Amino acid sequence: MWEELLVEEAKERKRIFENLYVYLERIVEVVKRIDPESEVYLFGSVAEGRFLLSSDIDVLVVTSVNPGRVLAELWVSGIREPFEIHVVDKKLLEIYEKRSKMIRIGRDS
């Protein structure tokens, strides 16, 4: 039974990674609807090209909107595992830039 669950999870993760930019565009669409001035970045192992299918997909949302609202809207739109969404204000962007490669995604990138 658990083997079947692991296989299904692996297939789902593979599908997500194969369609990553579709999901990233969905994230940008949702975030921009909430805050047109927001910025969205891909970072971490996926941005650096050193990921495995078991890796999280780290996404940084830079906005002045309440993080709970952003996360709730993304959840409702279907953005869940393996996405790891970080919501910060502009002041914290520099910290992320120092720690990892950052790829800005979205309509205005």
C-alpha positions, 0 to 999 in steps of 0.5 A: 500500500505505502509503495503505491503512495510513494510511486504516485507521489513521485509521479506527481512530483515529476509532472510538476517539475516537467511543467514547472513554468506553468506553475510559476506563471500561476504563482505570478498571476495570483500574486500580481492579482493581490499586489501588482507591485510584487516581485516573484523569484525562483531560488534555491536548488531548482534555480541553481540547477542542482535539484532532485525530484525530491527537492522543494521548489523554493519561491520568494514573493516580495510584497507588502501584503500580509503573508497569510493572505498570499499563502492562502490565495496560492493554496486555494489556486492549487499551489502546494507541495513541493512548493516552498513559498517564502513571503517577505517585504522588500527589506528582506530581499537582499538577504535572499540575494546573498544566500542563493541564485535568484531568478525573477519570474513573471510578466515584468521580468 
